[in-house]
Amino acid sequence: MVNTSFLAIPYDIFNLEGLTLSAKVLLAEIFSLSKLEGYCYASNEYLAERLNVSSKTVKNSLRQLKSCNYITIKLAKGSERSIYPNPSKIFTSAGKNLHTAEGKKGTGSRAKITHNNIIYNTNYNNNYKEHRFNSNTTDASYDLAELEKIV
């Protein structure tokens, strides 16, 4: 079995405006690393290696995230630092991207994409569960082509 790790980027982070893609990916990695303690202490070199970018890209992305208040960086003794993500700022800002200035649900492409994704995911999940629990198979393996036929 292949040991694979991956980084999931929540749509709330992906939809933040005014950030480079590198900054969005870095923010998602900071969130991932901060799950247990609420902060991470990864060095620029570690983050650069993990994300396959240069240390300069990490430095610029951190500066961008800090200036938008998406993260707070606290320096400790020596060269140790702690990076705290600011979820209330991130998830509040991202929600605004899907609404018009009047605060009503947008009708643009982003709102339509969000609506369509919700409908698709709901239908797919319901059909998958129905197929899974009504199936006569005893093993947990399912043919992806079979699942896509019922969607």
Z-matrix of the N, CA and C atoms (Angstrom, degrees):
N
C 1 1.453
C 2 1.533 1 108.68
N 3 1.309 2 116.31 1 135.93
C 4 1.448 3 122.38 2 -178.89
C 5 1.521 4 109.48 3 -83.90
N 6 1.331 5 116.20 4 131.19
C 7 1.462 6 120.80 5 177.35
C 8 1.528 7 107.84 6 -88.55
N 9 1.312 8 117.22 7 108.38
C 10 1.454 9 122.42 8 -176.56
C 11 1.517 10 109.30 9 -118.19
N 12 1.319 11 115.87 10 133.55
C 13 1.460 12 119.27 11 172.53
C 14 1.525 13 107.38 12 -117.09
N 15 1.301 14 116.22 13 154.47
C 16 1.452 15 120.36 14 -178.55
C 17 1.517 16 109.45 15 -147.82
N 18 1.304 17 114.93 16 164.93
C 19 1.458 18 122.12 17 178.06
C 20 1.515 19 108.13 18 -115.63
N 21 1.314 20 116.52 19 122.62
C 22 1.464 21 121.42 20 176.39
C 23 1.526 22 108.32 21 -94.23
N 24 1.308 23 115.82 22 130.25
C 25 1.466 24 120.53 23 178.60
C 26 1.525 25 108.03 24 -107.37
N 27 1.335 26 117.25 25 109.79
C 28 1.471 27 119.32 26 179.23
C 29 1.532 28 110.54 27 -60.90
N 30 1.329 29 115.95 28 146.50
C 31 1.467 30 119.58 29 178.32
C 32 1.515 31 111.38 30 -57.28
N 33 1.334 32 117.39 31 -31.87
C 34 1.466 33 119.87 32 178.77
C 35 1.525 34 111.14 33 -59.46
N 36 1.319 35 117.04 34 -37.40
C 37 1.465 36 120.51 35 177.29
C 38 1.522 37 109.75 36 -78.49
N 39 1.313 38 117.25 37 -44.41
C 40 1.459 39 121.48 38 -177.59
C 41 1.525 40 111.64 39 -59.87
N 42 1.329 41 117.66 40 -32.95
C 43 1.465 42 122.11 41 -177.13
C 44 1.525 43 114.28 42 -88.39
N 45 1.314 44 118.63 43 0.87
C 46 1.464 45 120.03 44 177.95
C 47 1.518 46 109.35 45 -63.23
N 48 1.300 47 115.77 46 132.08
C 49 1.462 48 120.29 47 -179.35
C 50 1.522 49 110.09 48 -90.60
N 51 1.321 50 115.92 49 152.73
C 52 1.454 51 121.35 50 175.83
C 53 1.513 52 114.69 51 82.74
N 54 1.332 53 117.67 52 10.19
C 55 1.463 54 121.25 53 177.79
C 56 1.519 55 109.40 54 -118.13
N 57 1.321 56 115.42 55 146.26
C 58 1.454 57 119.65 56 173.13
C 59 1.523 58 108.89 57 -72.73
N 60 1.305 59 116.18 58 161.85
C 61 1.459 60 120.09 59 177.73
C 62 1.529 61 109.97 60 -61.58
N 63 1.326 62 117.15 61 -37.89
C 64 1.469 63 120.68 62 177.96
C 65 1.521 64 111.12 63 -60.33
N 66 1.319 65 117.07 64 -40.87
C 67 1.466 66 120.67 65 179.73
C 68 1.530 67 110.54 66 -66.96
N 69 1.319 68 117.68 67 -37.40
C 70 1.464 69 121.08 68 178.97
C 71 1.526 70 111.03 69 -66.35
N 72 1.329 71 115.97 70 -42.65
C 73 1.468 72 120.10 71 179.01
C 74 1.524 73 109.63 72 -65.76
N 75 1.325 74 116.58 73 -42.12
C 76 1.466 75 120.49 74 177.78
C 77 1.525 76 110.94 75 -62.13
N 78 1.311 77 117.88 76 -42.03
C 79 1.464 78 121.40 77 178.58
C 80 1.530 79 111.01 78 -61.72
N 81 1.318 80 116.85 79 -41.57
C 82 1.467 81 120.56 80 177.11
C 83 1.526 82 110.45 81 -63.29
N 84 1.328 83 117.89 82 -39.45
C 85 1.467 84 121.64 83 178.25
C 86 1.529 85 110.78 84 -66.91
N 87 1.317 86 117.27 85 -40.04
C 88 1.467 87 120.90 86 177.41
C 89 1.527 88 109.77 87 -62.17
N 90 1.327 89 117.45 88 -43.40
C 91 1.467 90 120.49 89 176.14
C 92 1.517 91 110.89 90 -59.61
N 93 1.315 92 115.87 91 -44.28
C 94 1.457 93 120.44 92 -179.00
C 95 1.529 94 111.16 93 -61.61
N 96 1.313 95 116.38 94 -44.01
C 97 1.461 96 120.94 95 -179.30
C 98 1.525 97 112.75 96 -73.44
N 99 1.317 98 117.40 97 -17.00
C 100 1.469 99 122.13 98 -176.15
C 101 1.516 100 113.42 99 -96.32
N 102 1.319 101 117.90 100 3.90
C 103 1.467 102 120.65 101 -174.19
C 104 1.522 103 113.39 102 -57.69
N 105 1.312 104 117.57 103 -44.45
C 106 1.465 105 120.08 104 -173.65
C 107 1.518 106 113.89 105 -76.70
N 108 1.324 107 116.81 106 -45.18
C 109 1.467 108 119.56 107 -172.15
C 110 1.522 109 114.33 108 -111.67
N 111 1.324 110 117.80 109 -3.06
C 112 1.455 111 120.20 110 -180.00
C 113 1.514 112 113.83 111 86.10
N 114 1.308 113 117.43 112 -0.43
C 115 1.459 114 122.88 113 177.44
C 116 1.525 115 108.02 114 -155.49
N 117 1.329 116 115.38 115 166.55
C 118 1.464 117 119.46 116 173.31
C 119 1.527 118 108.09 117 -129.87
N 120 1.300 119 114.98 118 160.68
C 121 1.460 120 120.13 119 -178.50
C 122 1.525 121 111.17 120 -127.27
N 123 1.307 122 116.71 121 27.05
C 124 1.463 123 121.85 122 -178.34
C 125 1.530 124 110.60 123 -67.15
N 126 1.309 125 115.32 124 141.57
C 127 1.470 126 120.63 125 177.56
C 128 1.534 127 109.44 126 -79.98
N 129 1.320 128 115.38 127 164.27
C 130 1.465 129 120.03 128 176.68
C 131 1.526 130 110.52 129 -59.54
N 132 1.330 131 116.31 130 -39.12
C 133 1.464 132 120.66 131 -179.03
C 134 1.533 133 110.82 132 -64.62
N 135 1.323 134 116.34 133 -43.08
C 136 1.459 135 120.18 134 178.68
C 137 1.531 136 110.15 135 -62.66
N 138 1.331 137 116.58 136 -47.44
C 139 1.459 138 120.48 137 -179.31
C 140 1.526 139 111.11 138 -62.88
N 141 1.333 140 116.64 139 -39.99
C 142 1.467 141 120.80 140 178.89
C 143 1.524 142 110.82 141 -62.56
N 144 1.321 143 116.22 142 -43.88
C 145 1.463 144 119.97 143 179.56
C 146 1.526 145 110.71 144 -66.76
N 147 1.298 146 116.04 145 -42.77
C 148 1.473 147 121.14 146 -178.09
C 149 1.526 148 111.90 147 -63.23
N 150 1.346 149 116.20 148 -37.37
C 151 1.464 150 121.02 149 -176.41
C 152 1.528 151 113.04 150 -98.90
N 153 1.331 152 115.96 151 0.00
C 154 1.460 153 121.79 152 178.46
C 155 1.537 154 112.17 153 59.46
N 156 1.335 155 115.06 154 45.80
C 157 1.464 156 122.30 155 176.07
C 158 1.521 157 107.83 156 -131.67
N 159 1.313 158 117.13 157 174.81
C 160 1.464 159 120.77 158 179.33
C 161 1.532 160 110.59 159 -81.54
N 162 1.327 161 115.61 160 159.93
C 163 1.471 162 120.50 161 176.09
C 164 1.521 163 110.84 162 -62.19
N 165 1.327 164 115.77 163 -32.82
C 166 1.464 165 120.20 164 178.51
C 167 1.535 166 110.59 165 -64.46
N 168 1.324 167 116.58 166 -39.94
C 169 1.470 168 120.58 167 177.50
C 170 1.522 169 110.19 168 -63.05
N 171 1.327 170 116.95 169 -41.90
C 172 1.466 171 120.89 170 177.60
C 173 1.521 172 110.00 171 -62.17
N 174 1.326 173 116.67 172 -45.84
C 175 1.466 174 121.61 173 -179.25
C 176 1.534 175 110.54 174 -59.80
N 177 1.340 176 116.49 175 -46.87
C 178 1.473 177 120.12 176 179.79
C 179 1.527 178 111.65 177 -65.59
N 180 1.326 179 116.57 178 -39.15
C 181 1.468 180 120.31 179 179.58
C 182 1.522 181 110.89 180 -67.29
N 183 1.330 182 117.42 181 -41.60
C 184 1.471 183 120.77 182 176.54
C 185 1.522 184 110.51 183 -60.64
N 186 1.315 185 116.68 184 -41.87
C 187 1.463 186 120.93 185 178.63
C 188 1.534 187 110.06 186 -61.66
N 189 1.328 188 116.09 187 -43.07
C 190 1.460 189 121.17 188 179.34
C 191 1.533 190 111.18 189 -64.04
N 192 1.324 191 116.99 190 -45.27
C 193 1.463 192 121.34 191 179.92
C 194 1.529 193 111.46 192 -64.35
N 195 1.331 194 115.66 193 -39.53
C 196 1.468 195 120.45 194 179.47
C 197 1.528 196 110.63 195 -67.19
N 198 1.336 197 117.50 196 -42.27
C 199 1.467 198 120.15 197 -178.36
C 200 1.531 199 111.99 198 -66.88
N 201 1.330 200 117.28 199 -25.60
C 202 1.473 201 121.36 200 176.82
C 203 1.531 202 112.18 201 -90.42
N 204 1.333 203 116.72 202 2.02
C 205 1.466 204 123.37 203 -178.65
C 206 1.527 205 113.94 204 63.60
N 207 1.326 206 117.13 205 26.66
C 208 1.459 207 120.66 206 175.65
C 209 1.527 208 111.06 207 -82.69
N 210 1.333 209 116.59 208 -19.97
C 211 1.462 210 121.95 209 175.34
C 212 1.521 211 109.53 210 -138.97
N 213 1.330 212 114.98 211 159.42
C 214 1.457 213 122.08 212 171.51
C 215 1.518 214 106.43 213 -125.00
N 216 1.313 215 116.27 214 134.34
C 217 1.464 216 120.81 215 179.25
C 218 1.523 217 108.09 216 -113.21
N 219 1.326 218 115.51 217 124.17
C 220 1.463 219 121.28 218 177.58
C 221 1.518 220 108.63 219 -114.82
N 222 1.315 221 114.37 220 129.08
C 223 1.458 222 120.16 221 178.93
C 224 1.515 223 109.82 222 -93.82
N 225 1.314 224 115.48 223 135.00
C 226 1.459 225 121.59 224 178.51
C 227 1.522 226 108.27 225 -108.64
N 228 1.311 227 115.88 226 -170.16
C 229 1.457 228 120.04 227 179.88
C 230 1.535 229 110.60 228 -59.48
N 231 1.315 230 114.37 229 147.66
C 232 1.458 231 118.72 230 -178.77
C 233 1.512 232 110.72 231 68.27
N 234 1.306 233 115.93 232 -135.68
C 235 1.462 234 120.12 233 -178.41
C 236 1.526 235 112.00 234 -107.71
N 237 1.340 236 117.20 235 12.23
C 238 1.460 237 120.07 236 179.89
C 239 1.525 238 110.25 237 -74.49
N 240 1.306 239 114.78 238 143.58
C 241 1.463 240 120.01 239 175.99
C 242 1.516 241 108.60 240 -140.84
N 243 1.306 242 114.78 241 157.98
C 244 1.460 243 122.13 242 175.70
C 245 1.514 244 107.38 243 -123.47
N 246 1.336 245 115.67 244 133.79
C 247 1.461 246 121.24 245 178.60
C 248 1.526 247 107.67 246 -110.99
N 249 1.324 248 115.49 247 117.99
C 250 1.460 249 122.07 248 -179.04
C 251 1.528 250 109.51 249 -106.55
N 252 1.324 251 117.65 250 120.22
C 253 1.470 252 118.24 251 173.42
C 254 1.524 253 109.44 252 -73.55
N 255 1.320 254 116.78 253 152.20
C 256 1.451 255 122.46 254 -179.84
C 257 1.533 256 109.07 255 -112.68
N 258 1.343 257 117.63 256 82.38
C 259 1.467 258 120.15 257 -174.68
C 260 1.522 259 114.07 258 -59.70
N 261 1.328 260 118.20 259 -35.76
C 262 1.463 261 118.96 260 -177.85
C 263 1.527 262 110.96 261 -64.61
N 264 1.296 263 118.36 262 -36.20
C 265 1.465 264 122.08 263 177.50
C 266 1.528 265 110.63 264 -71.40
N 267 1.311 266 116.26 265 -42.22
C 268 1.465 267 120.74 266 -175.40
C 269 1.526 268 110.88 267 -68.62
N 270 1.317 269 117.08 268 -50.31
C 271 1.449 270 119.26 269 -174.16
C 272 1.518 271 112.17 270 -76.02
N 273 1.321 272 118.80 271 -24.20
C 274 1.460 273 121.95 272 172.63
C 275 1.515 274 109.96 273 -71.62
N 276 1.332 275 117.10 274 -44.53
C 277 1.462 276 121.47 275 -179.31
C 278 1.510 277 111.25 276 -65.36
N 279 1.310 278 117.20 277 -41.94
C 280 1.458 279 120.62 278 -177.40
C 281 1.514 280 111.10 279 -65.38
N 282 1.332 281 117.24 280 -37.17
C 283 1.450 282 120.36 281 179.57
C 284 1.517 283 112.06 282 -62.63
N 285 1.315 284 117.45 283 -33.03
C 286 1.455 285 121.44 284 179.75
C 287 1.521 286 111.28 285 -67.02
N 288 1.324 287 117.37 286 -26.96
C 289 1.454 288 120.14 287 -177.85
C 290 1.520 289 112.78 288 -65.90
N 291 1.313 290 117.98 289 -19.98
C 292 1.456 291 120.73 290 -177.22
C 293 1.520 292 112.16 291 -100.83
N 294 1.323 293 117.93 292 8.49
C 295 1.454 294 121.23 293 -178.40
C 296 1.521 295 110.08 294 -126.35
N 297 1.300 296 115.71 295 157.56
C 298 1.447 297 120.12 296 176.85
C 299 1.522 298 109.34 297 -79.82
N 300 1.330 299 116.60 298 173.88
C 301 1.458 300 121.34 299 -179.54
C 302 1.526 301 111.49 300 -63.30
N 303 1.317 302 117.84 301 -26.51
C 304 1.458 303 120.61 302 -179.93
C 305 1.520 304 112.27 303 -79.03
N 306 1.328 305 117.38 304 -4.14
C 307 1.451 306 120.59 305 179.30
C 308 1.518 307 113.29 306 85.85
N 309 1.333 308 116.94 307 6.68
C 310 1.460 309 120.53 308 178.76
C 311 1.525 310 108.77 309 -92.85
N 312 1.288 311 115.47 310 159.50
C 313 1.459 312 120.19 311 178.94
C 314 1.519 313 108.60 312 -59.51
N 315 1.323 314 116.14 313 129.97
C 316 1.456 315 121.37 314 -178.81
C 317 1.521 316 112.28 315 -70.46
N 318 1.321 317 115.05 316 157.85
C 319 1.461 318 119.87 317 177.56
C 320 1.511 319 110.69 318 -115.22
N 321 1.327 320 116.73 319 4.67
C 322 1.457 321 121.06 320 -179.61
C 323 1.513 322 111.60 321 -74.11
N 324 1.323 323 114.96 322 -174.82
C 325 1.465 324 120.33 323 -174.74
C 326 1.524 325 112.04 324 -63.84
N 327 1.335 326 118.90 325 -36.02
C 328 1.463 327 119.96 326 179.57
C 329 1.523 328 111.72 327 -63.16
N 330 1.326 329 116.18 328 -43.80
C 331 1.465 330 119.33 329 179.60
C 332 1.527 331 110.16 330 -64.66
N 333 1.324 332 116.94 331 -39.89
C 334 1.456 333 120.44 332 179.35
C 335 1.521 334 111.02 333 -65.92
N 336 1.329 335 116.38 334 -41.48
C 337 1.462 336 120.42 335 178.82
C 338 1.521 337 109.86 336 -62.18
N 339 1.331 338 116.66 337 -45.97
C 340 1.463 339 120.49 338 179.29
C 341 1.523 340 110.30 339 -60.30
N 342 1.331 341 116.84 340 -46.31
C 343 1.462 342 120.75 341 179.32
C 344 1.529 343 110.63 342 -60.29
N 345 1.322 344 116.84 343 -48.05
C 346 1.459 345 120.91 344 -178.77
C 347 1.523 346 111.49 345 -63.35
N 348 1.330 347 117.80 346 -38.43
C 349 1.460 348 120.28 347 178.39
C 350 1.525 349 111.21 348 -64.98
N 351 1.311 350 116.68 349 -40.59
C 352 1.467 351 120.25 350 179.24
C 353 1.527 352 109.49 351 -63.32
N 354 1.323 353 117.07 352 -46.34
C 355 1.464 354 121.08 353 -179.99
C 356 1.524 355 110.24 354 -63.11
N 357 1.346 356 116.91 355 -47.34
C 358 1.466 357 120.37 356 -179.13
C 359 1.525 358 110.93 357 -61.24
N 360 1.332 359 116.81 358 -47.97
C 361 1.460 360 120.06 359 -178.04
C 362 1.522 361 111.36 360 -62.87
N 363 1.329 362 117.46 361 -40.09
C 364 1.458 363 120.59 362 178.60
C 365 1.522 364 110.66 363 -63.60
N 366 1.336 365 116.74 364 -47.44
C 367 1.463 366 120.41 365 179.17
C 368 1.522 367 111.44 366 -62.98
N 369 1.310 368 116.26 367 -44.97
C 370 1.463 369 120.49 368 -178.34
C 371 1.527 370 110.02 369 -62.25
N 372 1.329 371 116.79 370 -47.67
C 373 1.458 372 120.63 371 -179.05
C 374 1.526 373 111.55 372 -63.03
N 375 1.328 374 117.64 373 -42.72
C 376 1.464 375 120.45 374 179.21
C 377 1.523 376 110.95 375 -63.85
N 378 1.326 377 116.86 376 -44.77
C 379 1.465 378 120.21 377 179.75
C 380 1.523 379 111.39 378 -66.65
N 381 1.328 380 116.69 379 -37.44
C 382 1.461 381 120.42 380 179.30
C 383 1.522 382 109.99 381 -64.01
N 384 1.341 383 116.60 382 -45.64
C 385 1.466 384 120.45 383 179.75
C 386 1.522 385 110.54 384 -63.19
N 387 1.333 386 116.16 385 -43.24
C 388 1.457 387 120.20 386 -179.51
C 389 1.528 388 110.08 387 -61.56
N 390 1.325 389 116.31 388 -45.33
C 391 1.457 390 120.40 389 179.79
C 392 1.525 391 110.77 390 -65.12
N 393 1.315 392 115.31 391 -42.16
C 394 1.459 393 120.89 392 -176.09
C 395 1.526 394 111.09 393 -64.52
N 396 1.323 395 117.48 394 -44.14
C 397 1.456 396 120.05 395 -174.99
C 398 1.530 397 113.39 396 -85.38
N 399 1.326 398 116.72 397 -17.12
C 400 1.460 399 119.47 398 177.47
C 401 1.515 400 112.20 399 -97.85
N 402 1.311 401 115.79 400 -1.00
C 403 1.453 402 120.07 401 -176.01
C 404 1.524 403 110.49 402 -76.15
N 405 1.312 404 115.97 403 147.54
C 406 1.454 405 121.31 404 176.79
C 407 1.522 406 111.77 405 -87.58
N 408 1.324 407 116.98 406 -2.17
C 409 1.461 408 119.16 407 -179.30
C 410 1.513 409 109.66 408 -74.10
N 411 1.318 410 115.78 409 149.57
C 412 1.461 411 120.38 410 179.92
C 413 1.508 412 112.35 411 -102.79
N 414 1.319 413 117.70 412 -14.86
C 415 1.462 414 118.82 413 179.44
C 416 1.524 415 109.34 414 -96.60
N 417 1.323 416 115.37 415 167.35
C 418 1.461 417 120.78 416 -174.53
C 419 1.525 418 112.55 417 -91.23
N 420 1.313 419 118.64 418 6.55
C 421 1.458 420 119.83 419 -178.72
C 422 1.520 421 109.88 420 -89.69
N 423 1.325 422 115.49 421 134.32
C 424 1.443 423 121.25 422 -179.93
C 425 1.509 424 108.64 423 -128.87
N 426 1.298 425 115.08 424 144.84
C 427 1.443 426 121.26 425 179.07
C 428 1.534 427 108.63 426 -79.99
N 429 1.330 428 116.75 427 120.35
C 430 1.460 429 121.41 428 -177.23
C 431 1.520 430 110.55 429 -59.50
N 432 1.318 431 117.45 430 -40.38
C 433 1.463 432 120.45 431 178.95
C 434 1.530 433 110.27 432 -61.03
N 435 1.303 434 116.52 433 -37.89
C 436 1.460 435 121.71 434 178.24
C 437 1.535 436 110.61 435 -63.09
N 438 1.337 437 115.88 436 -43.58
C 439 1.462 438 120.06 437 179.69
C 440 1.518 439 111.63 438 -65.58
N 441 1.318 440 117.11 439 -38.89
C 442 1.455 441 120.16 440 -178.58
C 443 1.526 442 111.67 441 -69.64
N 444 1.317 443 118.06 442 -24.04
C 445 1.463 444 121.03 443 176.80
C 446 1.520 445 110.99 444 -66.07
N 447 1.331 446 117.20 445 -34.62
C 448 1.463 447 119.72 446 -175.78
C 449 1.509 448 112.66 447 -85.54
N 450 1.322 449 117.97 448 -8.71
C 451 1.466 450 120.42 449 -179.73
C 452 1.501 451 111.66 450 -81.24
